[in-house]
Amino acid sequence: LDGASKWLASWKSRNWRTADRKPVKNEDLWRRLDEEMSRHRIKWLWVEGHSGHKENERADFLARAAIPG
């Protein structure tokens, strides 16, 4: 949530570096998210993980299913 709503603009302004000048981890994915965010109107909401929230549980399932191996 913070990455997308707070840190992304700073990373871009620092040429994809963090505040301590280290490369942003998963830069390729952040760039893709940034591109999609520019095409859509998004309202970011924090949802507690593993709390039975239907959509969050589905997202967790899909993320784990996509892990190779």
PDB file of N, CA, C and O in Angstrom:
ATOM      1  N   LEU A   1       0.836  -1.196   0.000  1.00  0.00           N
ATOM      2  CA  LEU A   1       0.000   0.000   0.000  1.00  0.00           C
ATOM      3  C   LEU A   1       0.874   1.250   0.000  1.00  0.00           C
ATOM      4  O   LEU A   1       0.677   2.147  -0.820  1.00  0.00           O
ATOM      5  N   ASP A   2       1.836   1.313   0.915  1.00  0.00           N
ATOM      6  CA  ASP A   2       2.702   2.494   0.975  1.00  0.00           C
ATOM      7  C   ASP A   2       3.547   2.628  -0.285  1.00  0.00           C
ATOM      8  O   ASP A   2       3.769   3.734  -0.777  1.00  0.00           O
ATOM      9  N   GLY A   3       4.015   1.499  -0.803  1.00  0.00           N
ATOM     10  CA  GLY A   3       4.822   1.549  -2.020  1.00  0.00           C
ATOM     11  C   GLY A   3       4.091   2.234  -3.151  1.00  0.00           C
ATOM     12  O   GLY A   3       4.646   3.100  -3.827  1.00  0.00           O
ATOM     13  N   ALA A   4       2.845   1.846  -3.355  1.00  0.00           N
ATOM     14  CA  ALA A   4       2.062   2.404  -4.458  1.00  0.00           C
ATOM     15  C   ALA A   4       1.548   3.810  -4.158  1.00  0.00           C
ATOM     16  O   ALA A   4       1.512   4.659  -5.048  1.00  0.00           O
ATOM     17  N   SER A   5       1.153   4.057  -2.922  1.00  0.00           N
ATOM     18  CA  SER A   5       0.509   5.335  -2.624  1.00  0.00           C
ATOM     19  C   SER A   5       1.462   6.417  -2.106  1.00  0.00           C
ATOM     20  O   SER A   5       1.123   7.599  -2.145  1.00  0.00           O
ATOM     21  N   LYS A   6       2.646   6.032  -1.624  1.00  0.00           N
ATOM     22  CA  LYS A   6       3.558   7.022  -1.048  1.00  0.00           C
ATOM     23  C   LYS A   6       4.941   7.017  -1.688  1.00  0.00           C
ATOM     24  O   LYS A   6       5.459   8.075  -2.045  1.00  0.00           O
ATOM     25  N   TRP A   7       5.545   5.842  -1.838  1.00  0.00           N
ATOM     26  CA  TRP A   7       6.963   5.764  -2.196  1.00  0.00           C
ATOM     27  C   TRP A   7       7.232   5.805  -3.690  1.00  0.00           C
ATOM     28  O   TRP A   7       8.305   6.243  -4.106  1.00  0.00           O
ATOM     29  N   LEU A   8       6.304   5.369  -4.493  1.00  0.00           N
ATOM     30  CA  LEU A   8       6.536   5.244  -5.935  1.00  0.00           C
ATOM     31  C   LEU A   8       7.023   6.545  -6.572  1.00  0.00           C
ATOM     32  O   LEU A   8       7.989   6.535  -7.334  1.00  0.00           O
ATOM     33  N   ALA A   9       6.380   7.633  -6.275  1.00  0.00           N
ATOM     34  CA  ALA A   9       6.775   8.927  -6.857  1.00  0.00           C
ATOM     35  C   ALA A   9       8.202   9.294  -6.463  1.00  0.00           C
ATOM     36  O   ALA A   9       8.954   9.816  -7.285  1.00  0.00           O
ATOM     37  N   SER A  10       8.583   9.026  -5.216  1.00  0.00           N
ATOM     38  CA  SER A  10       9.943   9.318  -4.764  1.00  0.00           C
ATOM     39  C   SER A  10      10.954   8.432  -5.466  1.00  0.00           C
ATOM     40  O   SER A  10      12.015   8.907  -5.873  1.00  0.00           O
ATOM     41  N   TRP A  11      10.645   7.154  -5.615  1.00  0.00           N
ATOM     42  CA  TRP A  11      11.554   6.241  -6.305  1.00  0.00           C
ATOM     43  C   TRP A  11      11.808   6.721  -7.729  1.00  0.00           C
ATOM     44  O   TRP A  11      12.944   6.734  -8.201  1.00  0.00           O
ATOM     45  N   LYS A  12      10.741   7.112  -8.396  1.00  0.00           N
ATOM     46  CA  LYS A  12      10.888   7.584  -9.779  1.00  0.00           C
ATOM     47  C   LYS A  12      11.746   8.845  -9.834  1.00  0.00           C
ATOM     48  O   LYS A  12      12.592   8.982 -10.717  1.00  0.00           O
ATOM     49  N   SER A  13      11.535   9.756  -8.904  1.00  0.00           N
ATOM     50  CA  SER A  13      12.301  11.007  -8.904  1.00  0.00           C
ATOM     51  C   SER A  13      13.782  10.768  -8.600  1.00  0.00           C
ATOM     52  O   SER A  13      14.630  11.583  -8.962  1.00  0.00           O
ATOM     53  N   ARG A  14      14.091   9.651  -7.936  1.00  0.00           N
ATOM     54  CA  ARG A  14      15.484   9.299  -7.625  1.00  0.00           C
ATOM     55  C   ARG A  14      16.018   8.222  -8.562  1.00  0.00           C
ATOM     56  O   ARG A  14      16.955   7.502  -8.219  1.00  0.00           O
ATOM     57  N   ASN A  15      15.415   8.116  -9.754  1.00  0.00           N
ATOM     58  CA  ASN A  15      15.854   7.132 -10.744  1.00  0.00           C
ATOM     59  C   ASN A  15      15.801   5.707 -10.188  1.00  0.00           C
ATOM     60  O   ASN A  15      16.746   4.931 -10.325  1.00  0.00           O
ATOM     61  N   TRP A  16      14.674   5.391  -9.561  1.00  0.00           N
ATOM     62  CA  TRP A  16      14.397   4.053  -9.027  1.00  0.00           C
ATOM     63  C   TRP A  16      15.398   3.628  -7.951  1.00  0.00           C
ATOM     64  O   TRP A  16      15.886   2.498  -7.930  1.00  0.00           O
ATOM     65  N   ARG A  17      15.682   4.575  -7.065  1.00  0.00           N
ATOM     66  CA  ARG A  17      16.519   4.316  -5.896  1.00  0.00           C
ATOM     67  C   ARG A  17      15.707   4.619  -4.640  1.00  0.00           C
ATOM     68  O   ARG A  17      14.830   5.483  -4.649  1.00  0.00           O
ATOM     69  N   THR A  18      16.007   3.905  -3.572  1.00  0.00           N
ATOM     70  CA  THR A  18      15.343   4.146  -2.298  1.00  0.00           C
ATOM     71  C   THR A  18      15.953   5.367  -1.625  1.00  0.00           C
ATOM     72  O   THR A  18      16.897   5.961  -2.147  1.00  0.00           O
ATOM     73  N   ALA A  19      15.425   5.739  -0.483  1.00  0.00           N
ATOM     74  CA  ALA A  19      15.948   6.898   0.254  1.00  0.00           C
ATOM     75  C   ALA A  19      17.402   6.696   0.647  1.00  0.00           C
ATOM     76  O   ALA A  19      18.153   7.666   0.752  1.00  0.00           O
ATOM     77  N   ASP A  20      17.813   5.447   0.868  1.00  0.00           N
ATOM     78  CA  ASP A  20      19.217   5.194   1.208  1.00  0.00           C
ATOM     79  C   ASP A  20      20.053   4.827  -0.019  1.00  0.00           C
ATOM     80  O   ASP A  20      21.117   4.218   0.098  1.00  0.00           O
ATOM     81  N   ARG A  21      19.553   5.208  -1.198  1.00  0.00           N
ATOM     82  CA  ARG A  21      20.246   5.106  -2.487  1.00  0.00           C
ATOM     83  C   ARG A  21      20.470   3.678  -2.986  1.00  0.00           C
ATOM     84  O   ARG A  21      21.317   3.448  -3.849  1.00  0.00           O
ATOM     85  N   LYS A  22      19.724   2.734  -2.454  1.00  0.00           N
ATOM     86  CA  LYS A  22      19.806   1.361  -2.952  1.00  0.00           C
ATOM     87  C   LYS A  22      18.772   1.173  -4.060  1.00  0.00           C
ATOM     88  O   LYS A  22      17.749   1.857  -4.065  1.00  0.00           O
ATOM     89  N   PRO A  23      19.019   0.262  -4.992  1.00  0.00           N
ATOM     90  CA  PRO A  23      18.025   0.018  -6.049  1.00  0.00           C
ATOM     91  C   PRO A  23      16.704  -0.487  -5.456  1.00  0.00           C
ATOM     92  O   PRO A  23      16.700  -1.270  -4.506  1.00  0.00           O
ATOM     93  N   VAL A  24      15.608  -0.039  -6.015  1.00  0.00           N
ATOM     94  CA  VAL A  24      14.286  -0.499  -5.587  1.00  0.00           C
ATOM     95  C   VAL A  24      14.156  -1.977  -5.945  1.00  0.00           C
ATOM     96  O   VAL A  24      14.411  -2.366  -7.084  1.00  0.00           O
ATOM     97  N   LYS A  25      13.763  -2.790  -4.985  1.00  0.00           N
ATOM     98  CA  LYS A  25      13.566  -4.209  -5.248  1.00  0.00           C
ATOM     99  C   LYS A  25      12.336  -4.394  -6.132  1.00  0.00           C
ATOM    100  O   LYS A  25      11.342  -3.683  -5.986  1.00  0.00           O
ATOM    101  N   ASN A  26      12.414  -5.350  -7.042  1.00  0.00           N
ATOM    102  CA  ASN A  26      11.324  -5.644  -7.976  1.00  0.00           C
ATOM    103  C   ASN A  26      10.944  -4.432  -8.827  1.00  0.00           C
ATOM    104  O   ASN A  26       9.769  -4.194  -9.107  1.00  0.00           O
ATOM    105  N   GLU A  27      11.954  -3.682  -9.226  1.00  0.00           N
ATOM    106  CA  GLU A  27      11.718  -2.473 -10.022  1.00  0.00           C
ATOM    107  C   GLU A  27      10.851  -2.749 -11.234  1.00  0.00           C
ATOM    108  O   GLU A  27       9.979  -1.946 -11.564  1.00  0.00           O
ATOM    109  N   ASP A  28      11.075  -3.871 -11.904  1.00  0.00           N
ATOM    110  CA  ASP A  28      10.292  -4.187 -13.096  1.00  0.00           C
ATOM    111  C   ASP A  28       8.802  -4.275 -12.784  1.00  0.00           C
ATOM    112  O   ASP A  28       7.969  -3.827 -13.572  1.00  0.00           O
ATOM    113  N   LEU A  29       8.473  -4.851 -11.639  1.00  0.00           N
ATOM    114  CA  LEU A  29       7.064  -4.966 -11.260  1.00  0.00           C
ATOM    115  C   LEU A  29       6.483  -3.615 -10.855  1.00  0.00           C
ATOM    116  O   LEU A  29       5.334  -3.309 -11.176  1.00  0.00           O
ATOM    117  N   TRP A  30       7.274  -2.805 -10.151  1.00  0.00           N
ATOM    118  CA  TRP A  30       6.815  -1.468  -9.773  1.00  0.00           C
ATOM    119  C   TRP A  30       6.579  -0.600 -11.002  1.00  0.00           C
ATOM    120  O   TRP A  30       5.634   0.189 -11.040  1.00  0.00           O
ATOM    121  N   ARG A  31       7.440  -0.746 -12.007  1.00  0.00           N
ATOM    122  CA  ARG A  31       7.253   0.010 -13.249  1.00  0.00           C
ATOM    123  C   ARG A  31       5.955  -0.411 -13.949  1.00  0.00           C
ATOM    124  O   ARG A  31       5.217   0.430 -14.462  1.00  0.00           O
ATOM    125  N   ARG A  32       5.690  -1.702 -13.962  1.00  0.00           N
ATOM    126  CA  ARG A  32       4.454  -2.190 -14.579  1.00  0.00           C
ATOM    127  C   ARG A  32       3.232  -1.685 -13.816  1.00  0.00           C
ATOM    128  O   ARG A  32       2.239  -1.276 -14.419  1.00  0.00           O
ATOM    129  N   LEU A  33       3.311  -1.715 -12.486  1.00  0.00           N
ATOM    130  CA  LEU A  33       2.201  -1.201 -11.679  1.00  0.00           C
ATOM    131  C   LEU A  33       2.012   0.286 -11.936  1.00  0.00           C
ATOM    132  O   LEU A  33       0.880   0.752 -12.069  1.00  0.00           O
ATOM    133  N   ASP A  34       3.104   1.035 -12.008  1.00  0.00           N
ATOM    134  CA  ASP A  34       3.029   2.472 -12.272  1.00  0.00           C
ATOM    135  C   ASP A  34       2.325   2.740 -13.599  1.00  0.00           C
ATOM    136  O   ASP A  34       1.487   3.636 -13.697  1.00  0.00           O
ATOM    137  N   GLU A  35       2.669   1.961 -14.609  1.00  0.00           N
ATOM    138  CA  GLU A  35       2.036   2.104 -15.926  1.00  0.00           C
ATOM    139  C   GLU A  35       0.527   1.856 -15.836  1.00  0.00           C
ATOM    140  O   GLU A  35      -0.267   2.619 -16.384  1.00  0.00           O
ATOM    141  N   GLU A  36       0.148   0.805 -15.154  1.00  0.00           N
ATOM    142  CA  GLU A  36      -1.286   0.503 -15.009  1.00  0.00           C
ATOM    143  C   GLU A  36      -1.998   1.554 -14.167  1.00  0.00           C
ATOM    144  O   GLU A  36      -3.142   1.909 -14.450  1.00  0.00           O
ATOM    145  N   MET A  37      -1.324   2.051 -13.135  1.00  0.00           N
ATOM    146  CA  MET A  37      -1.933   3.082 -12.296  1.00  0.00           C
ATOM    147  C   MET A  37      -2.223   4.342 -13.097  1.00  0.00           C
ATOM    148  O   MET A  37      -3.178   5.060 -12.800  1.00  0.00           O
ATOM    149  N   SER A  38      -1.410   4.616 -14.106  1.00  0.00           N
ATOM    150  CA  SER A  38      -1.625   5.818 -14.908  1.00  0.00           C
ATOM    151  C   SER A  38      -2.869   5.694 -15.788  1.00  0.00           C
ATOM    152  O   SER A  38      -3.389   6.700 -16.270  1.00  0.00           O
ATOM    153  N   ARG A  39      -3.340   4.487 -15.997  1.00  0.00           N
ATOM    154  CA  ARG A  39      -4.507   4.249 -16.851  1.00  0.00           C
ATOM    155  C   ARG A  39      -5.814   4.129 -16.084  1.00  0.00           C
ATOM    156  O   ARG A  39      -6.890   4.115 -16.682  1.00  0.00           O
ATOM    157  N   HIS A  40      -5.725   4.043 -14.777  1.00  0.00           N
ATOM    158  CA  HIS A  40      -6.914   3.774 -13.969  1.00  0.00           C
ATOM    159  C   HIS A  40      -6.985   4.724 -12.780  1.00  0.00           C
ATOM    160  O   HIS A  40      -5.983   5.301 -12.357  1.00  0.00           O
ATOM    161  N   ARG A  41      -8.165   4.865 -12.269  1.00  0.00           N
ATOM    162  CA  ARG A  41      -8.376   5.626 -11.040  1.00  0.00           C
ATOM    163  C   ARG A  41      -8.455   4.606  -9.913  1.00  0.00           C
ATOM    164  O   ARG A  41      -9.355   3.766  -9.896  1.00  0.00           O
ATOM    165  N   ILE A  42      -7.523   4.673  -8.976  1.00  0.00           N
ATOM    166  CA  ILE A  42      -7.401   3.650  -7.945  1.00  0.00           C
ATOM    167  C   ILE A  42      -7.548   4.262  -6.562  1.00  0.00           C
ATOM    168  O   ILE A  42      -7.001   5.327  -6.277  1.00  0.00           O
ATOM    169  N   LYS A  43      -8.293   3.575  -5.712  1.00  0.00           N
ATOM    170  CA  LYS A  43      -8.384   3.938  -4.303  1.00  0.00           C
ATOM    171  C   LYS A  43      -7.767   2.773  -3.526  1.00  0.00           C
ATOM    172  O   LYS A  43      -8.326   1.677  -3.495  1.00  0.00           O
ATOM    173  N   TRP A  44      -6.616   3.016  -2.902  1.00  0.00           N
ATOM    174  CA  TRP A  44      -5.912   1.978  -2.171  1.00  0.00           C
ATOM    175  C   TRP A  44      -6.487   1.847  -0.770  1.00  0.00           C
ATOM    176  O   TRP A  44      -6.686   2.841  -0.073  1.00  0.00           O
ATOM    177  N   LEU A  45      -6.751   0.614  -0.367  1.00  0.00           N
ATOM    178  CA  LEU A  45      -7.273   0.332   0.970  1.00  0.00           C
ATOM    179  C   LEU A  45      -6.434  -0.763   1.610  1.00  0.00           C
ATOM    180  O   LEU A  45      -6.086  -1.745   0.955  1.00  0.00           O
ATOM    181  N   TRP A  46      -6.109  -0.597   2.885  1.00  0.00           N
ATOM    182  CA  TRP A  46      -5.384  -1.619   3.610  1.00  0.00           C
ATOM    183  C   TRP A  46      -6.392  -2.627   4.162  1.00  0.00           C
ATOM    184  O   TRP A  46      -7.406  -2.258   4.754  1.00  0.00           O
ATOM    185  N   VAL A  47      -6.087  -3.902   3.955  1.00  0.00           N
ATOM    186  CA  VAL A  47      -6.930  -4.974   4.476  1.00  0.00           C
ATOM    187  C   VAL A  47      -6.027  -5.901   5.277  1.00  0.00           C
ATOM    188  O   VAL A  47      -4.974  -6.311   4.787  1.00  0.00           O
ATOM    189  N   GLU A  48      -6.417  -6.234   6.485  1.00  0.00           N
ATOM    190  CA  GLU A  48      -5.616  -7.136   7.305  1.00  0.00           C
ATOM    191  C   GLU A  48      -5.526  -8.499   6.644  1.00  0.00           C
ATOM    192  O   GLU A  48      -6.542  -9.071   6.251  1.00  0.00           O
ATOM    193  N   GLY A  49      -4.322  -9.016   6.522  1.00  0.00           N
ATOM    194  CA  GLY A  49      -4.114 -10.310   5.883  1.00  0.00           C
ATOM    195  C   GLY A  49      -4.633 -11.470   6.706  1.00  0.00           C
ATOM    196  O   GLY A  49      -4.641 -11.422   7.936  1.00  0.00           O
ATOM    197  N   HIS A  50      -5.063 -12.506   6.020  1.00  0.00           N
ATOM    198  CA  HIS A  50      -5.516 -13.754   6.640  1.00  0.00           C
ATOM    199  C   HIS A  50      -6.604 -13.527   7.690  1.00  0.00           C
ATOM    200  O   HIS A  50      -6.633 -14.182   8.732  1.00  0.00           O
ATOM    201  N   SER A  51      -7.490 -12.590   7.389  1.00  0.00           N
ATOM    202  CA  SER A  51      -8.567 -12.270   8.324  1.00  0.00           C
ATOM    203  C   SER A  51      -9.927 -12.725   7.801  1.00  0.00           C
ATOM    204  O   SER A  51     -10.967 -12.376   8.360  1.00  0.00           O
ATOM    205  N   GLY A  52      -9.906 -13.513   6.714  1.00  0.00           N
ATOM    206  CA  GLY A  52     -11.151 -14.008   6.162  1.00  0.00           C
ATOM    207  C   GLY A  52     -11.768 -13.100   5.116  1.00  0.00           C
ATOM    208  O   GLY A  52     -12.869 -13.375   4.638  1.00  0.00           O
ATOM    209  N   HIS A  53     -11.078 -12.010   4.744  1.00  0.00           N
ATOM    210  CA  HIS A  53     -11.588 -11.106   3.716  1.00  0.00           C
ATOM    211  C   HIS A  53     -11.557 -11.855   2.381  1.00  0.00           C
ATOM    212  O   HIS A  53     -10.488 -12.257   1.923  1.00  0.00           O
ATOM    213  N   LYS A  54     -12.710 -12.040   1.762  1.00  0.00           N
ATOM    214  CA  LYS A  54     -12.846 -12.897   0.584  1.00  0.00           C
ATOM    215  C   LYS A  54     -11.875 -12.544  -0.543  1.00  0.00           C
ATOM    216  O   LYS A  54     -11.172 -13.416  -1.054  1.00  0.00           O
ATOM    217  N   GLU A  55     -11.833 -11.280  -0.929  1.00  0.00           N
ATOM    218  CA  GLU A  55     -10.976 -10.877  -2.039  1.00  0.00           C
ATOM    219  C   GLU A  55      -9.498 -10.998  -1.682  1.00  0.00           C
ATOM    220  O   GLU A  55      -8.686 -11.361  -2.534  1.00  0.00           O
ATOM    221  N   ASN A  56      -9.135 -10.695  -0.424  1.00  0.00           N
ATOM    222  CA  ASN A  56      -7.745 -10.820  -0.004  1.00  0.00           C
ATOM    223  C   ASN A  56      -7.309 -12.283   0.009  1.00  0.00           C
ATOM    224  O   ASN A  56      -6.189 -12.601  -0.390  1.00  0.00           O
ATOM    225  N   GLU A  57      -8.177 -13.159   0.459  1.00  0.00           N
ATOM    226  CA  GLU A  57      -7.855 -14.586   0.450  1.00  0.00           C
ATOM    227  C   GLU A  57      -7.669 -15.086  -0.982  1.00  0.00           C
ATOM    228  O   GLU A  57      -6.794 -15.912  -1.240  1.00  0.00           O
ATOM    229  N   ARG A  58      -8.477 -14.597  -1.902  1.00  0.00           N
ATOM    230  CA  ARG A  58      -8.347 -14.983  -3.307  1.00  0.00           C
ATOM    231  C   ARG A  58      -7.024 -14.481  -3.895  1.00  0.00           C
ATOM    232  O   ARG A  58      -6.340 -15.213  -4.610  1.00  0.00           O
ATOM    233  N   ALA A  59      -6.672 -13.233  -3.589  1.00  0.00           N
ATOM    234  CA  ALA A  59      -5.411 -12.675  -4.071  1.00  0.00           C
ATOM    235  C   ALA A  59      -4.230 -13.482  -3.518  1.00  0.00           C
ATOM    236  O   ALA A  59      -3.268 -13.743  -4.241  1.00  0.00           O
ATOM    237  N   ASP A  60      -4.297 -13.871  -2.263  1.00  0.00           N
ATOM    238  CA  ASP A  60      -3.243 -14.677  -1.650  1.00  0.00           C
ATOM    239  C   ASP A  60      -3.129 -16.031  -2.341  1.00  0.00           C
ATOM    240  O   ASP A  60      -2.027 -16.502  -2.623  1.00  0.00           O
ATOM    241  N   PHE A  61      -4.265 -16.646  -2.607  1.00  0.00           N
ATOM    242  CA  PHE A  61      -4.277 -17.939  -3.312  1.00  0.00           C
ATOM    243  C   PHE A  61      -3.631 -17.819  -4.688  1.00  0.00           C
ATOM    244  O   PHE A  61      -2.793 -18.642  -5.058  1.00  0.00           O
ATOM    245  N   LEU A  62      -4.018 -16.795  -5.447  1.00  0.00           N
ATOM    246  CA  LEU A  62      -3.476 -16.612  -6.787  1.00  0.00           C
ATOM    247  C   LEU A  62      -1.972 -16.319  -6.758  1.00  0.00           C
ATOM    248  O   LEU A  62      -1.220 -16.816  -7.596  1.00  0.00           O
ATOM    249  N   ALA A  63      -1.549 -15.519  -5.798  1.00  0.00           N
ATOM    250  CA  ALA A  63      -0.125 -15.196  -5.687  1.00  0.00           C
ATOM    251  C   ALA A  63       0.688 -16.448  -5.382  1.00  0.00           C
ATOM    252  O   ALA A  63       1.739 -16.671  -5.984  1.00  0.00           O
ATOM    253  N   ARG A  64       0.205 -17.265  -4.449  1.00  0.00           N
ATOM    254  CA  ARG A  64       0.945 -18.477  -4.120  1.00  0.00           C
ATOM    255  C   ARG A  64       0.909 -19.493  -5.238  1.00  0.00           C
ATOM    256  O   ARG A  64       1.873 -20.236  -5.426  1.00  0.00           O
ATOM    257  N   ALA A  65      -0.171 -19.543  -5.979  1.00  0.00           N
ATOM    258  CA  ALA A  65      -0.280 -20.468  -7.109  1.00  0.00           C
ATOM    259  C   ALA A  65       0.674 -20.091  -8.234  1.00  0.00           C
ATOM    260  O   ALA A  65       1.065 -20.948  -9.027  1.00  0.00           O
ATOM    261  N   ALA A  66       1.051 -18.830  -8.310  1.00  0.00           N
ATOM    262  CA  ALA A  66       1.933 -18.362  -9.385  1.00  0.00           C
ATOM    263  C   ALA A  66       3.419 -18.586  -9.072  1.00  0.00           C
ATOM    264  O   ALA A  66       4.267 -18.389  -9.942  1.00  0.00           O
ATOM    265  N   ILE A  67       3.736 -18.992  -7.850  1.00  0.00           N
ATOM    266  CA  ILE A  67       5.135 -19.232  -7.476  1.00  0.00           C
ATOM    267  C   ILE A  67       5.612 -20.520  -8.151  1.00  0.00           C
ATOM    268  O   ILE A  67       5.009 -21.579  -7.977  1.00  0.00           O
ATOM    269  N   PRO A  68       6.687 -20.422  -8.914  1.00  0.00           N
ATOM    270  CA  PRO A  68       7.201 -21.621  -9.585  1.00  0.00           C
ATOM    271  C   PRO A  68       7.697 -22.673  -8.600  1.00  0.00           C
ATOM    272  O   PRO A  68       8.171 -22.356  -7.510  1.00  0.00           O
ATOM    273  N   GLY A  69       7.577 -23.919  -9.007  1.00  0.00           N
ATOM    274  CA  GLY A  69       8.166 -25.002  -8.223  1.00  0.00           C
ATOM    275  C   GLY A  69       7.188 -25.719  -7.429  1.00  0.00           C
ATOM    276  O   GLY A  69       7.540 -26.659  -6.716  1.00  0.00           O
TER     277      GLY A  69
END
